[in-house]
Amino acid sequence: MILESFDRRTIANLEAALDRVCDGRPDGADHELRSFIADAMVARAKKGQTTLGALTEAGEAALARRAISDRKQA
């Protein structure tokens, strides 16, 4: 599993950042959306940026990209 390559603090930050980005959204529990956002966060963490702020920023950026992509397809 990918998460095995991270320490406990990074995993906790990944989980907290994912919750920050998804909580309060009507589609925040959607597995596909959460997976998309988590992938972006993991990619950022692999680059060594593992703070809660950096991971939250990566998730918010992924969410914004997804929204733009969804609008273009509509």
Predicted model as a PDB file, atoms N, CA, C, CB and O in Angstrom, pLDDT in the B-factor column:
MODEL        1                                                                  
ATOM      1  N   MET A   1       0.849  -1.185   0.000  1.00 55.00           N  
ATOM      2  CA  MET A   1       0.000   0.000   0.000  1.00 55.00           C  
ATOM      3  C   MET A   1       0.891   1.243   0.000  1.00 55.00           C  
ATOM      4  CB  MET A   1      -0.964   0.001   1.230  1.00 55.00           C  
ATOM      5  O   MET A   1       1.961   1.253   0.608  1.00 55.00           O  
ATOM      6  N   ILE A   2       0.444   2.266  -0.674  1.00 63.00           N  
ATOM      7  CA  ILE A   2       1.209   3.503  -0.811  1.00 63.00           C  
ATOM      8  C   ILE A   2       1.484   4.136   0.551  1.00 63.00           C  
ATOM      9  CB  ILE A   2       0.462   4.493  -1.708  1.00 63.00           C  
ATOM     10  O   ILE A   2       2.579   4.648   0.787  1.00 63.00           O  
ATOM     11  N   LEU A   3       0.513   4.105   1.435  1.00 64.00           N  
ATOM     12  CA  LEU A   3       0.652   4.789   2.710  1.00 64.00           C  
ATOM     13  C   LEU A   3       1.746   4.189   3.581  1.00 64.00           C  
ATOM     14  CB  LEU A   3      -0.653   4.760   3.448  1.00 64.00           C  
ATOM     15  O   LEU A   3       2.216   4.850   4.508  1.00 64.00           O  
ATOM     16  N   GLU A   4       2.163   2.958   3.311  1.00 74.00           N  
ATOM     17  CA  GLU A   4       3.218   2.332   4.094  1.00 74.00           C  
ATOM     18  C   GLU A   4       4.550   3.058   3.926  1.00 74.00           C  
ATOM     19  CB  GLU A   4       3.368   0.874   3.697  1.00 74.00           C  
ATOM     20  O   GLU A   4       5.452   2.894   4.749  1.00 74.00           O  
ATOM     21  N   SER A   5       4.681   3.855   2.874  1.00 87.00           N  
ATOM     22  CA  SER A   5       5.935   4.574   2.646  1.00 87.00           C  
ATOM     23  C   SER A   5       6.001   5.895   3.411  1.00 87.00           C  
ATOM     24  CB  SER A   5       6.116   4.836   1.164  1.00 87.00           C  
ATOM     25  O   SER A   5       7.009   6.598   3.338  1.00 87.00           O  
ATOM     26  N   PHE A   6       4.946   6.241   4.142  1.00 94.00           N  
ATOM     27  CA  PHE A   6       4.908   7.483   4.907  1.00 94.00           C  
ATOM     28  C   PHE A   6       4.932   7.201   6.406  1.00 94.00           C  
ATOM     29  CB  PHE A   6       3.663   8.297   4.543  1.00 94.00           C  
ATOM     30  O   PHE A   6       4.494   6.144   6.858  1.00 94.00           O  
ATOM     31  N   ASP A   7       5.450   8.161   7.165  1.00 95.00           N  
ATOM     32  CA  ASP A   7       5.433   8.013   8.617  1.00 95.00           C  
ATOM     33  C   ASP A   7       4.035   8.334   9.162  1.00 95.00           C  
ATOM     34  CB  ASP A   7       6.497   8.933   9.270  1.00 95.00           C  
ATOM     35  O   ASP A   7       3.159   8.806   8.438  1.00 95.00           O  
ATOM     36  N   ARG A   8       3.859   8.066  10.445  1.00 94.00           N  
ATOM     37  CA  ARG A   8       2.535   8.240  11.051  1.00 94.00           C  
ATOM     38  C   ARG A   8       2.038   9.682  10.996  1.00 94.00           C  
ATOM     39  CB  ARG A   8       2.567   7.777  12.486  1.00 94.00           C  
ATOM     40  O   ARG A   8       0.848   9.922  10.788  1.00 94.00           O  
ATOM     41  N   ARG A   9       2.931  10.628  11.179  1.00 97.00           N  
ATOM     42  CA  ARG A   9       2.520  12.037  11.147  1.00 97.00           C  
ATOM     43  C   ARG A   9       2.000  12.413   9.759  1.00 97.00           C  
ATOM     44  CB  ARG A   9       3.700  12.957  11.542  1.00 97.00           C  
ATOM     45  O   ARG A   9       0.988  13.102   9.634  1.00 97.00           O  
ATOM     46  N   THR A  10       2.688  11.964   8.735  1.00 97.00           N  
ATOM     47  CA  THR A  10       2.252  12.271   7.371  1.00 97.00           C  
ATOM     48  C   THR A  10       0.903  11.629   7.082  1.00 97.00           C  
ATOM     49  CB  THR A  10       3.296  11.794   6.347  1.00 97.00           C  
ATOM     50  O   THR A  10       0.032  12.258   6.482  1.00 97.00           O  
ATOM     51  N   ILE A  11       0.726  10.395   7.500  1.00 96.00           N  
ATOM     52  CA  ILE A  11      -0.561   9.717   7.290  1.00 96.00           C  
ATOM     53  C   ILE A  11      -1.672  10.468   8.018  1.00 96.00           C  
ATOM     54  CB  ILE A  11      -0.497   8.243   7.780  1.00 96.00           C  
ATOM     55  O   ILE A  11      -2.759  10.654   7.470  1.00 96.00           O  
ATOM     56  N   ALA A  12      -1.407  10.898   9.239  1.00 97.00           N  
ATOM     57  CA  ALA A  12      -2.404  11.676   9.992  1.00 97.00           C  
ATOM     58  C   ALA A  12      -2.716  12.977   9.264  1.00 97.00           C  
ATOM     59  CB  ALA A  12      -1.901  11.974  11.427  1.00 97.00           C  
ATOM     60  O   ALA A  12      -3.876  13.382   9.181  1.00 97.00           O  
ATOM     61  N   ASN A  13      -1.679  13.637   8.736  1.00 98.00           N  
ATOM     62  CA  ASN A  13      -1.900  14.882   7.989  1.00 98.00           C  
ATOM     63  C   ASN A  13      -2.691  14.626   6.710  1.00 98.00           C  
ATOM     64  CB  ASN A  13      -0.557  15.548   7.650  1.00 98.00           C  
ATOM     65  O   ASN A  13      -3.550  15.429   6.345  1.00 98.00           O  
ATOM     66  N   LEU A  14      -2.415  13.529   6.033  1.00 97.00           N  
ATOM     67  CA  LEU A  14      -3.178  13.179   4.821  1.00 97.00           C  
ATOM     68  C   LEU A  14      -4.656  12.996   5.162  1.00 97.00           C  
ATOM     69  CB  LEU A  14      -2.613  11.885   4.169  1.00 97.00           C  
ATOM     70  O   LEU A  14      -5.530  13.508   4.463  1.00 97.00           O  
ATOM     71  N   GLU A  15      -4.922  12.271   6.226  1.00 96.00           N  
ATOM     72  CA  GLU A  15      -6.314  12.028   6.623  1.00 96.00           C  
ATOM     73  C   GLU A  15      -7.014  13.324   7.030  1.00 96.00           C  
ATOM     74  CB  GLU A  15      -6.369  11.022   7.779  1.00 96.00           C  
ATOM     75  O   GLU A  15      -8.155  13.572   6.638  1.00 96.00           O  
ATOM     76  N   ALA A  16      -6.326  14.142   7.815  1.00 98.00           N  
ATOM     77  CA  ALA A  16      -6.918  15.406   8.273  1.00 98.00           C  
ATOM     78  C   ALA A  16      -7.155  16.358   7.106  1.00 98.00           C  
ATOM     79  CB  ALA A  16      -6.013  16.076   9.319  1.00 98.00           C  
ATOM     80  O   ALA A  16      -8.188  17.025   7.045  1.00 98.00           O  
ATOM     81  N   ALA A  17      -6.205  16.421   6.186  1.00 98.00           N  
ATOM     82  CA  ALA A  17      -6.348  17.307   5.021  1.00 98.00           C  
ATOM     83  C   ALA A  17      -7.509  16.856   4.147  1.00 98.00           C  
ATOM     84  CB  ALA A  17      -5.044  17.339   4.195  1.00 98.00           C  
ATOM     85  O   ALA A  17      -8.279  17.682   3.657  1.00 98.00           O  
ATOM     86  N   LEU A  18      -7.636  15.548   3.951  1.00 97.00           N  
ATOM     87  CA  LEU A  18      -8.744  15.035   3.140  1.00 97.00           C  
ATOM     88  C   LEU A  18     -10.078  15.397   3.781  1.00 97.00           C  
ATOM     89  CB  LEU A  18      -8.630  13.504   2.965  1.00 97.00           C  
ATOM     90  O   LEU A  18     -11.012  15.810   3.094  1.00 97.00           O  
ATOM     91  N   ASP A  19     -10.163  15.242   5.084  1.00 96.00           N  
ATOM     92  CA  ASP A  19     -11.394  15.628   5.784  1.00 96.00           C  
ATOM     93  C   ASP A  19     -11.655  17.126   5.672  1.00 96.00           C  
ATOM     94  CB  ASP A  19     -11.315  15.225   7.257  1.00 96.00           C  
ATOM     95  O   ASP A  19     -12.796  17.540   5.468  1.00 96.00           O  
ATOM     96  N   ARG A  20     -10.611  17.944   5.802  1.00 96.00           N  
ATOM     97  CA  ARG A  20     -10.782  19.403   5.683  1.00 96.00           C  
ATOM     98  C   ARG A  20     -11.348  19.791   4.328  1.00 96.00           C  
ATOM     99  CB  ARG A  20      -9.448  20.117   5.906  1.00 96.00           C  
ATOM    100  O   ARG A  20     -12.235  20.639   4.236  1.00 96.00           O  
ATOM    101  N   VAL A  21     -10.835  19.172   3.287  1.00 96.00           N  
ATOM    102  CA  VAL A  21     -11.256  19.527   1.933  1.00 96.00           C  
ATOM    103  C   VAL A  21     -12.666  19.008   1.642  1.00 96.00           C  
ATOM    104  CB  VAL A  21     -10.264  18.970   0.901  1.00 96.00           C  
ATOM    105  O   VAL A  21     -13.445  19.678   0.963  1.00 96.00           O  
ATOM    106  N   CYS A  22     -12.992  17.830   2.148  1.00 95.00           N  
ATOM    107  CA  CYS A  22     -14.265  17.196   1.791  1.00 95.00           C  
ATOM    108  C   CYS A  22     -15.419  17.517   2.734  1.00 95.00           C  
ATOM    109  CB  CYS A  22     -14.083  15.721   1.743  1.00 95.00           C  
ATOM    110  O   CYS A  22     -16.574  17.542   2.308  1.00 95.00           O  
ATOM    111  N   ASP A  23     -15.126  17.761   3.996  1.00 94.00           N  
ATOM    112  CA  ASP A  23     -16.200  18.011   4.961  1.00 94.00           C  
ATOM    113  C   ASP A  23     -17.014  19.237   4.577  1.00 94.00           C  
ATOM    114  CB  ASP A  23     -15.625  18.188   6.367  1.00 94.00           C  
ATOM    115  O   ASP A  23     -16.472  20.261   4.163  1.00 94.00           O  
ATOM    116  N   GLY A  24     -18.316  19.109   4.722  1.00 90.00           N  
ATOM    117  CA  GLY A  24     -19.205  20.217   4.431  1.00 90.00           C  
ATOM    118  C   GLY A  24     -19.643  20.287   2.976  1.00 90.00           C  
ATOM    119  O   GLY A  24     -20.530  21.065   2.626  1.00 90.00           O  
ATOM    120  N   ARG A  25     -19.024  19.478   2.132  1.00 91.00           N  
ATOM    121  CA  ARG A  25     -19.426  19.444   0.723  1.00 91.00           C  
ATOM    122  C   ARG A  25     -20.560  18.433   0.566  1.00 91.00           C  
ATOM    123  CB  ARG A  25     -18.213  19.078  -0.206  1.00 91.00           C  
ATOM    124  O   ARG A  25     -20.535  17.378   1.200  1.00 91.00           O  
ATOM    125  N   PRO A  26     -21.547  18.738  -0.264  1.00 91.00           N  
ATOM    126  CA  PRO A  26     -22.633  17.774  -0.460  1.00 91.00           C  
ATOM    127  C   PRO A  26     -22.133  16.442  -1.027  1.00 91.00           C  
ATOM    128  CB  PRO A  26     -23.687  18.363  -1.388  1.00 91.00           C  
ATOM    129  O   PRO A  26     -22.722  15.393  -0.769  1.00 91.00           O  
ATOM    130  N   ASP A  27     -21.053  16.489  -1.792  1.00 91.00           N  
ATOM    131  CA  ASP A  27     -20.496  15.269  -2.384  1.00 91.00           C  
ATOM    132  C   ASP A  27     -19.232  14.810  -1.657  1.00 91.00           C  
ATOM    133  CB  ASP A  27     -20.189  15.495  -3.863  1.00 91.00           C  
ATOM    134  O   ASP A  27     -18.460  14.010  -2.185  1.00 91.00           O  
ATOM    135  N   GLY A  28     -19.029  15.320  -0.453  1.00 86.00           N  
ATOM    136  CA  GLY A  28     -17.811  15.067   0.294  1.00 86.00           C  
ATOM    137  C   GLY A  28     -17.580  13.621   0.688  1.00 86.00           C  
ATOM    138  O   GLY A  28     -16.451  13.242   0.999  1.00 86.00           O  
ATOM    139  N   ALA A  29     -18.623  12.806   0.681  1.00 92.00           N  
ATOM    140  CA  ALA A  29     -18.478  11.390   1.027  1.00 92.00           C  
ATOM    141  C   ALA A  29     -18.326  10.514  -0.219  1.00 92.00           C  
ATOM    142  CB  ALA A  29     -19.683  10.922   1.846  1.00 92.00           C  
ATOM    143  O   ALA A  29     -18.161   9.299  -0.109  1.00 92.00           O  
ATOM    144  N   ASP A  30     -18.381  11.123  -1.384  1.00 92.00           N  
ATOM    145  CA  ASP A  30     -18.284  10.368  -2.635  1.00 92.00           C  
ATOM    146  C   ASP A  30     -16.889   9.739  -2.761  1.00 92.00           C  
ATOM    147  CB  ASP A  30     -18.579  11.289  -3.856  1.00 92.00           C  
ATOM    148  O   ASP A  30     -15.877  10.439  -2.731  1.00 92.00           O  
ATOM    149  N   HIS A  31     -16.854   8.429  -2.900  1.00 95.00           N  
ATOM    150  CA  HIS A  31     -15.574   7.715  -2.931  1.00 95.00           C  
ATOM    151  C   HIS A  31     -14.688   8.168  -4.089  1.00 95.00           C  
ATOM    152  CB  HIS A  31     -15.815   6.217  -3.028  1.00 95.00           C  
ATOM    153  O   HIS A  31     -13.487   8.369  -3.907  1.00 95.00           O  
ATOM    154  N   GLU A  32     -15.261   8.328  -5.256  1.00 94.00           N  
ATOM    155  CA  GLU A  32     -14.475   8.725  -6.429  1.00 94.00           C  
ATOM    156  C   GLU A  32     -13.843  10.107  -6.222  1.00 94.00           C  
ATOM    157  CB  GLU A  32     -15.362   8.731  -7.692  1.00 94.00           C  
ATOM    158  O   GLU A  32     -12.672  10.313  -6.542  1.00 94.00           O  
ATOM    159  N   LEU A  33     -14.609  11.030  -5.696  1.00 93.00           N  
ATOM    160  CA  LEU A  33     -14.088  12.373  -5.428  1.00 93.00           C  
ATOM    161  C   LEU A  33     -12.981  12.325  -4.380  1.00 93.00           C  
ATOM    162  CB  LEU A  33     -15.218  13.308  -4.962  1.00 93.00           C  
ATOM    163  O   LEU A  33     -11.921  12.922  -4.571  1.00 93.00           O  
ATOM    164  N   ARG A  34     -13.217  11.620  -3.278  1.00 96.00           N  
ATOM    165  CA  ARG A  34     -12.208  11.524  -2.221  1.00 96.00           C  
ATOM    166  C   ARG A  34     -10.929  10.870  -2.740  1.00 96.00           C  
ATOM    167  CB  ARG A  34     -12.757  10.731  -1.026  1.00 96.00           C  
ATOM    168  O   ARG A  34      -9.826  11.281  -2.378  1.00 96.00           O  
ATOM    169  N   SER A  35     -11.075   9.868  -3.576  1.00 96.00           N  
ATOM    170  CA  SER A  35      -9.911   9.188  -4.145  1.00 96.00           C  
ATOM    171  C   SER A  35      -9.116  10.130  -5.048  1.00 96.00           C  
ATOM    172  CB  SER A  35     -10.348   7.944  -4.934  1.00 96.00           C  
ATOM    173  O   SER A  35      -7.886  10.135  -5.011  1.00 96.00           O  
ATOM    174  N   PHE A  36      -9.811  10.921  -5.851  1.00 95.00           N  
ATOM    175  CA  PHE A  36      -9.169  11.889  -6.736  1.00 95.00           C  
ATOM    176  C   PHE A  36      -8.359  12.905  -5.923  1.00 95.00           C  
ATOM    177  CB  PHE A  36     -10.226  12.611  -7.600  1.00 95.00           C  
ATOM    178  O   PHE A  36      -7.212  13.211  -6.251  1.00 95.00           O  
ATOM    179  N   ILE A  37      -8.972  13.412  -4.873  1.00 96.00           N  
ATOM    180  CA  ILE A  37      -8.312  14.395  -4.024  1.00 96.00           C  
ATOM    181  C   ILE A  37      -7.135  13.752  -3.286  1.00 96.00           C  
ATOM    182  CB  ILE A  37      -9.315  15.002  -3.020  1.00 96.00           C  
ATOM    183  O   ILE A  37      -6.057  14.341  -3.201  1.00 96.00           O  
ATOM    184  N   ALA A  38      -7.340  12.555  -2.758  1.00 96.00           N  
ATOM    185  CA  ALA A  38      -6.275  11.858  -2.027  1.00 96.00           C  
ATOM    186  C   ALA A  38      -5.072  11.587  -2.925  1.00 96.00           C  
ATOM    187  CB  ALA A  38      -6.802  10.539  -1.447  1.00 96.00           C  
ATOM    188  O   ALA A  38      -3.929  11.693  -2.481  1.00 96.00           O  
ATOM    189  N   ASP A  39      -5.321  11.241  -4.173  1.00 96.00           N  
ATOM    190  CA  ASP A  39      -4.210  10.999  -5.111  1.00 96.00           C  
ATOM    191  C   ASP A  39      -3.335  12.242  -5.246  1.00 96.00           C  
ATOM    192  CB  ASP A  39      -4.750  10.581  -6.500  1.00 96.00           C  
ATOM    193  O   ASP A  39      -2.109  12.142  -5.279  1.00 96.00           O  
ATOM    194  N   ALA A  40      -3.961  13.401  -5.322  1.00 97.00           N  
ATOM    195  CA  ALA A  40      -3.205  14.655  -5.440  1.00 97.00           C  
ATOM    196  C   ALA A  40      -2.406  14.918  -4.163  1.00 97.00           C  
ATOM    197  CB  ALA A  40      -4.158  15.844  -5.730  1.00 97.00           C  
ATOM    198  O   ALA A  40      -1.268  15.384  -4.220  1.00 97.00           O  
ATOM    199  N   MET A  41      -2.997  14.624  -3.038  1.00 97.00           N  
ATOM    200  CA  MET A  41      -2.309  14.824  -1.765  1.00 97.00           C  
ATOM    201  C   MET A  41      -1.128  13.873  -1.626  1.00 97.00           C  
ATOM    202  CB  MET A  41      -3.278  14.631  -0.597  1.00 97.00           C  
ATOM    203  O   MET A  41      -0.061  14.280  -1.166  1.00 97.00           O  
ATOM    204  N   VAL A  42      -1.297  12.640  -2.008  1.00 96.00           N  
ATOM    205  CA  VAL A  42      -0.211  11.661  -1.934  1.00 96.00           C  
ATOM    206  C   VAL A  42       0.930  12.078  -2.860  1.00 96.00           C  
ATOM    207  CB  VAL A  42      -0.721  10.243  -2.306  1.00 96.00           C  
ATOM    208  O   VAL A  42       2.102  11.953  -2.504  1.00 96.00           O  
ATOM    209  N   ALA A  43       0.587  12.569  -4.039  1.00 96.00           N  
ATOM    210  CA  ALA A  43       1.625  13.031  -4.967  1.00 96.00           C  
ATOM    211  C   ALA A  43       2.432  14.164  -4.335  1.00 96.00           C  
ATOM    212  CB  ALA A  43       0.996  13.500  -6.304  1.00 96.00           C  
ATOM    213  O   ALA A  43       3.655  14.202  -4.463  1.00 96.00           O  
ATOM    214  N   ARG A  44       1.756  15.076  -3.661  1.00 97.00           N  
ATOM    215  CA  ARG A  44       2.448  16.183  -2.990  1.00 97.00           C  
ATOM    216  C   ARG A  44       3.322  15.651  -1.864  1.00 97.00           C  
ATOM    217  CB  ARG A  44       1.434  17.210  -2.439  1.00 97.00           C  
ATOM    218  O   ARG A  44       4.456  16.098  -1.694  1.00 97.00           O  
ATOM    219  N   ALA A  45       2.806  14.704  -1.098  1.00 97.00           N  
ATOM    220  CA  ALA A  45       3.575  14.139   0.010  1.00 97.00           C  
ATOM    221  C   ALA A  45       4.828  13.413  -0.491  1.00 97.00           C  
ATOM    222  CB  ALA A  45       2.700  13.176   0.823  1.00 97.00           C  
ATOM    223  O   ALA A  45       5.877  13.456   0.151  1.00 97.00           O  
ATOM    224  N   LYS A  46       4.708  12.757  -1.631  1.00 95.00           N  
ATOM    225  CA  LYS A  46       5.869  12.066  -2.207  1.00 95.00           C  
ATOM    226  C   LYS A  46       6.974  13.039  -2.588  1.00 95.00           C  
ATOM    227  CB  LYS A  46       5.450  11.260  -3.431  1.00 95.00           C  
ATOM    228  O   LYS A  46       8.137  12.649  -2.686  1.00 95.00           O  
ATOM    229  N   LYS A  47       6.625  14.289  -2.801  1.00 96.00           N  
ATOM    230  CA  LYS A  47       7.618  15.323  -3.120  1.00 96.00           C  
ATOM    231  C   LYS A  47       8.222  15.921  -1.849  1.00 96.00           C  
ATOM    232  CB  LYS A  47       6.979  16.434  -3.970  1.00 96.00           C  
ATOM    233  O   LYS A  47       9.049  16.831  -1.913  1.00 96.00           O  
ATOM    234  N   GLY A  48       7.803  15.401  -0.701  1.00 96.00           N  
ATOM    235  CA  GLY A  48       8.358  15.863   0.559  1.00 96.00           C  
ATOM    236  C   GLY A  48       7.558  16.951   1.239  1.00 96.00           C  
ATOM    237  O   GLY A  48       7.932  17.399   2.323  1.00 96.00           O  
ATOM    238  N   GLN A  49       6.479  17.383   0.641  1.00 97.00           N  
ATOM    239  CA  GLN A  49       5.636  18.428   1.227  1.00 97.00           C  
ATOM    240  C   GLN A  49       4.529  17.741   2.027  1.00 97.00           C  
ATOM    241  CB  GLN A  49       5.034  19.376   0.116  1.00 97.00           C  
ATOM    242  O   GLN A  49       3.482  17.385   1.486  1.00 97.00           O  
ATOM    243  N   THR A  50       4.780  17.564   3.318  1.00 97.00           N  
ATOM    244  CA  THR A  50       3.900  16.730   4.127  1.00 97.00           C  
ATOM    245  C   THR A  50       3.168  17.468   5.238  1.00 97.00           C  
ATOM    246  CB  THR A  50       4.684  15.632   4.720  1.00 97.00           C  
ATOM    247  O   THR A  50       2.510  16.836   6.066  1.00 97.00           O  
ATOM    248  N   THR A  51       3.269  18.793   5.272  1.00 98.00           N  
ATOM    249  CA  THR A  51       2.550  19.531   6.314  1.00 98.00           C  
ATOM    250  C   THR A  51       1.053  19.507   6.020  1.00 98.00           C  
ATOM    251  CB  THR A  51       3.062  20.996   6.411  1.00 98.00           C  
ATOM    252  O   THR A  51       0.624  19.304   4.884  1.00 98.00           O  
ATOM    253  N   LEU A  52       0.291  19.715   7.054  1.00 98.00           N  
ATOM    254  CA  LEU A  52      -1.165  19.757   6.896  1.00 98.00           C  
ATOM    255  C   LEU A  52      -1.564  20.841   5.896  1.00 98.00           C  
ATOM    256  CB  LEU A  52      -1.851  20.006   8.256  1.00 98.00           C  
ATOM    257  O   LEU A  52      -2.447  20.632   5.065  1.00 98.00           O  
ATOM    258  N   GLY A  53      -0.915  21.985   5.981  1.00 98.00           N  
ATOM    259  CA  GLY A  53      -1.230  23.085   5.065  1.00 98.00           C  
ATOM    260  C   GLY A  53      -0.926  22.738   3.620  1.00 98.00           C  
ATOM    261  O   GLY A  53      -1.734  23.015   2.733  1.00 98.00           O  
ATOM    262  N   ALA A  54       0.227  22.137   3.372  1.00 98.00           N  
ATOM    263  CA  ALA A  54       0.606  21.784   2.003  1.00 98.00           C  
ATOM    264  C   ALA A  54      -0.326  20.724   1.432  1.00 98.00           C  
ATOM    265  CB  ALA A  54       2.054  21.287   1.959  1.00 98.00           C  
ATOM    266  O   ALA A  54      -0.703  20.788   0.262  1.00 98.00           O  
ATOM    267  N   LEU A  55      -0.694  19.759   2.247  1.00 98.00           N  
ATOM    268  CA  LEU A  55      -1.574  18.692   1.768  1.00 98.00           C  
ATOM    269  C   LEU A  55      -3.001  19.206   1.542  1.00 98.00           C  
ATOM    270  CB  LEU A  55      -1.587  17.527   2.769  1.00 98.00           C  
ATOM    271  O   LEU A  55      -3.669  18.802   0.591  1.00 98.00           O  
ATOM    272  N   THR A  56      -3.455  20.090   2.416  1.00 98.00           N  
ATOM    273  CA  THR A  56      -4.780  20.694   2.230  1.00 98.00           C  
ATOM    274  C   THR A  56      -4.793  21.523   0.941  1.00 98.00           C  
ATOM    275  CB  THR A  56      -5.162  21.581   3.456  1.00 98.00           C  
ATOM    276  O   THR A  56      -5.750  21.474   0.169  1.00 98.00           O  
ATOM    277  N   GLU A  57      -3.729  22.276   0.725  1.00 98.00           N  
ATOM    278  CA  GLU A  57      -3.613  23.083  -0.493  1.00 98.00           C  
ATOM    279  C   GLU A  57      -3.653  22.187  -1.735  1.00 98.00           C  
ATOM    280  CB  GLU A  57      -2.306  23.912  -0.471  1.00 98.00           C  
ATOM    281  O   GLU A  57      -4.308  22.525  -2.722  1.00 98.00           O  
ATOM    282  N   ALA A  58      -2.965  21.064  -1.689  1.00 98.00           N  
ATOM    283  CA  ALA A  58      -2.969  20.135  -2.824  1.00 98.00           C  
ATOM    284  C   ALA A  58      -4.370  19.590  -3.078  1.00 98.00           C  
ATOM    285  CB  ALA A  58      -1.991  18.975  -2.573  1.00 98.00           C  
ATOM    286  O   ALA A  58      -4.791  19.447  -4.226  1.00 98.00           O  
ATOM    287  N   GLY A  59      -5.080  19.289  -2.007  1.00 97.00           N  
ATOM    288  CA  GLY A  59      -6.451  18.788  -2.152  1.00 97.00           C  
ATOM    289  C   GLY A  59      -7.392  19.833  -2.707  1.00 97.00           C  
ATOM    290  O   GLY A  59      -8.232  19.528  -3.553  1.00 97.00           O  
ATOM    291  N   GLU A  60      -7.261  21.064  -2.240  1.00 96.00           N  
ATOM    292  CA  GLU A  60      -8.112  22.147  -2.744  1.00 96.00           C  
ATOM    293  C   GLU A  60      -7.816  22.432  -4.210  1.00 96.00           C  
ATOM    294  CB  GLU A  60      -7.913  23.423  -1.910  1.00 96.00           C  
ATOM    295  O   GLU A  60      -8.731  22.714  -4.984  1.00 96.00           O  
ATOM    296  N   ALA A  61      -6.553  22.359  -4.593  1.00 97.00           N  
ATOM    297  CA  ALA A  61      -6.184  22.568  -5.995  1.00 97.00           C  
ATOM    298  C   ALA A  61      -6.762  21.462  -6.869  1.00 97.00           C  
ATOM    299  CB  ALA A  61      -4.652  22.627  -6.151  1.00 97.00           C  
ATOM    300  O   ALA A  61      -7.240  21.725  -7.972  1.00 97.00           O  
ATOM    301  N   ALA A  62      -6.720  20.232  -6.382  1.00 96.00           N  
ATOM    302  CA  ALA A  62      -7.289  19.113  -7.132  1.00 96.00           C  
ATOM    303  C   ALA A  62      -8.791  19.292  -7.287  1.00 96.00           C  
ATOM    304  CB  ALA A  62      -6.980  17.775  -6.437  1.00 96.00           C  
ATOM    305  O   ALA A  62      -9.348  19.036  -8.355  1.00 96.00           O  
ATOM    306  N   LEU A  63      -9.437  19.728  -6.229  1.00 93.00           N  
ATOM    307  CA  LEU A  63     -10.881  19.963  -6.275  1.00 93.00           C  
ATOM    308  C   LEU A  63     -11.213  21.054  -7.290  1.00 93.00           C  
ATOM    309  CB  LEU A  63     -11.411  20.353  -4.880  1.00 93.00           C  
ATOM    310  O   LEU A  63     -12.190  20.928  -8.029  1.00 93.00           O  
ATOM    311  N   ALA A  64     -10.429  22.103  -7.337  1.00 93.00           N  
ATOM    312  CA  ALA A  64     -10.650  23.189  -8.299  1.00 93.00           C  
ATOM    313  C   ALA A  64     -10.448  22.678  -9.730  1.00 93.00           C  
ATOM    314  CB  ALA A  64      -9.693  24.379  -8.010  1.00 93.00           C  
ATOM    315  O   ALA A  64     -11.229  23.008 -10.623  1.00 93.00           O  
ATOM    316  N   ARG A  65      -9.400  21.874  -9.947  1.00 91.00           N  
ATOM    317  CA  ARG A  65      -9.169  21.307 -11.292  1.00 91.00           C  
ATOM    318  C   ARG A  65     -10.338  20.430 -11.708  1.00 91.00           C  
ATOM    319  CB  ARG A  65      -7.856  20.487 -11.326  1.00 91.00           C  
ATOM    320  O   ARG A  65     -10.769  20.453 -12.861  1.00 91.00           O  
ATOM    321  N   ARG A  66     -10.841  19.661 -10.762  1.00 85.00           N  
ATOM    322  CA  ARG A  66     -11.962  18.770 -11.060  1.00 85.00           C  
ATOM    323  C   ARG A  66     -13.211  19.583 -11.426  1.00 85.00           C  
ATOM    324  CB  ARG A  66     -12.255  17.848  -9.850  1.00 85.00           C  
ATOM    325  O   ARG A  66     -13.938  19.214 -12.349  1.00 85.00           O  
ATOM    326  N   ALA A  67     -13.458  20.664 -10.724  1.00 81.00           N  
ATOM    327  CA  ALA A  67     -14.620  21.503 -11.005  1.00 81.00           C  
ATOM    328  C   ALA A  67     -14.516  22.121 -12.400  1.00 81.00           C  
ATOM    329  CB  ALA A  67     -14.755  22.607  -9.941  1.00 81.00           C  
ATOM    330  O   ALA A  67     -15.501  22.175 -13.136  1.00 81.00           O  
ATOM    331  N   ILE A  68     -13.323  22.583 -12.755  1.00 79.00           N  
ATOM    332  CA  ILE A  68     -13.119  23.162 -14.089  1.00 79.00           C  
ATOM    333  C   ILE A  68     -13.344  22.100 -15.151  1.00 79.00           C  
ATOM    334  CB  ILE A  68     -11.698  23.764 -14.223  1.00 79.00           C  
ATOM    335  O   ILE A  68     -13.996  22.360 -16.162  1.00 79.00           O  
ATOM    336  N   SER A  69     -12.816  20.918 -14.932  1.00 77.00           N  
ATOM    337  CA  SER A  69     -12.966  19.816 -15.875  1.00 77.00           C  
ATOM    338  C   SER A  69     -14.444  19.436 -16.028  1.00 77.00           C  
ATOM    339  CB  SER A  69     -12.142  18.595 -15.413  1.00 77.00           C  
ATOM    340  O   SER A  69     -14.919  19.194 -17.138  1.00 77.00           O  
ATOM    341  N   ASP A  70     -15.159  19.389 -14.911  1.00 73.00           N  
ATOM    342  CA  ASP A  70     -16.590  19.047 -14.949  1.00 73.00           C  
ATOM    343  C   ASP A  70     -17.380  20.087 -15.732  1.00 73.00           C  
ATOM    344  CB  ASP A  70     -17.156  18.928 -13.523  1.00 73.00           C  
ATOM    345  O   ASP A  70     -18.295  19.739 -16.479  1.00 73.00           O  
ATOM    346  N   ARG A  71     -17.031  21.364 -15.566  1.00 69.00           N  
ATOM    347  CA  ARG A  71     -17.732  22.432 -16.306  1.00 69.00           C  
ATOM    348  C   ARG A  71     -17.486  22.342 -17.793  1.00 69.00           C  
ATOM    349  CB  ARG A  71     -17.300  23.801 -15.805  1.00 69.00           C  
ATOM    350  O   ARG A  71     -18.390  22.578 -18.594  1.00 69.00           O  
ATOM    351  N   LYS A  72     -16.273  22.004 -18.163  1.00 75.00           N  
ATOM    352  CA  LYS A  72     -15.932  21.889 -19.596  1.00 75.00           C  
ATOM    353  C   LYS A  72     -16.684  20.735 -20.246  1.00 75.00           C  
ATOM    354  CB  LYS A  72     -14.412  21.690 -19.778  1.00 75.00           C  
ATOM    355  O   LYS A  72     -17.038  20.803 -21.423  1.00 75.00           O  
ATOM    356  N   GLN A  73     -16.929  19.668 -19.471  1.00 73.00           N  
ATOM    357  CA  GLN A  73     -17.625  18.504 -20.010  1.00 73.00           C  
ATOM    358  C   GLN A  73     -19.124  18.705 -20.081  1.00 73.00           C  
ATOM    359  CB  GLN A  73     -17.320  17.294 -19.179  1.00 73.00           C  
ATOM    360  O   GLN A  73     -19.806  18.007 -20.832  1.00 73.00           O  
ATOM    361  N   ALA A  74     -19.651  19.649 -19.309  1.00 63.00           N  
ATOM    362  CA  ALA A  74     -21.099  19.868 -19.271  1.00 63.00           C  
ATOM    363  C   ALA A  74     -21.607  20.583 -20.490  1.00 63.00           C  
ATOM    364  CB  ALA A  74     -21.475  20.645 -18.052  1.00 63.00           C  
ATOM    365  O   ALA A  74     -22.807  20.838 -20.601  1.00 63.00           O  
TER     366      ALA A  74                                                      
ENDMDL                                                                          
END                                                                             
